Amino acid sequence: MRELVIAFGLFLFVEGVLYALFPSKMKNMLKKLEFVKDSQLRFGGFIFALIGFIIIYYIKS
């Protein structure tokens, strides 16, 4: 459970830093997201989740 809280904190930290350092670029990126198909977003999300799982699996074992 401790690792999950640390991972969530790291996620918030990285997101916060990106918005703090590059606010206009983040806005532009979010606007472009409207034109991406749902299936592409779903596939990309699945790939990132899989990569994250693999990284965590290898670190923990």
C-alpha positions as CSV (number, residue, x, y, z in Angstrom):
1,M,0.0,0.0,0.0
2,R,2.9,2.3,0.8
3,E,4.3,1.9,-2.8
4,L,0.9,2.8,-4.2
5,V,0.8,6.1,-2.3
6,I,4.3,6.8,-3.4
7,A,3.5,6.1,-7.0
8,F,0.4,8.3,-6.8
9,G,2.4,11.1,-5.3
10,L,5.0,10.8,-8.0
11,F,2.3,10.9,-10.7
12,L,0.9,14.1,-9.2
13,F,4.4,15.6,-8.9
14,V,5.2,14.9,-12.6
15,E,1.9,16.3,-13.8
16,G,2.2,19.3,-11.6
17,V,5.7,20.1,-12.9
18,L,4.6,19.8,-16.5
19,Y,1.7,22.2,-16.0
20,A,3.9,24.6,-14.0
21,L,6.8,24.7,-16.5
22,F,4.8,24.5,-19.8
23,P,1.3,25.8,-19.2
24,S,0.7,26.9,-22.8
25,K,2.1,23.7,-24.3
26,M,-0.1,21.6,-22.1
27,K,-3.2,23.6,-23.1
28,N,-2.3,23.1,-26.8
29,M,-1.7,19.4,-26.2
30,L,-5.1,19.0,-24.5
31,K,-6.8,20.8,-27.4
32,K,-5.2,18.4,-29.9
33,L,-6.5,15.5,-27.8
34,E,-10.0,16.2,-29.1
35,F,-9.1,15.0,-32.5
36,V,-7.7,11.7,-31.4
37,K,-10.1,8.7,-31.8
38,D,-11.3,7.0,-28.7
39,S,-9.9,3.7,-29.9
40,Q,-6.4,5.2,-30.3
41,L,-6.6,6.6,-26.8
42,R,-7.8,3.3,-25.4
43,F,-5.0,1.4,-27.2
44,G,-2.3,3.9,-26.0
45,G,-3.6,3.7,-22.5
46,F,-3.5,-0.1,-22.6
47,I,0.1,0.0,-23.9
48,F,1.2,2.4,-21.2
49,A,-0.5,0.4,-18.5
50,L,1.2,-2.8,-19.8
51,I,4.6,-1.1,-19.8
52,G,4.0,0.2,-16.3
53,F,3.0,-3.2,-15.1
54,I,6.1,-4.9,-16.6
55,I,8.3,-2.3,-15.0
56,I,6.7,-2.8,-11.6
57,Y,6.8,-6.6,-12.0
58,Y,10.6,-6.6,-12.7
59,I,11.4,-4.1,-9.9
60,K,9.4,-6.1,-7.3
61,S,10.8,-9.5,-8.4
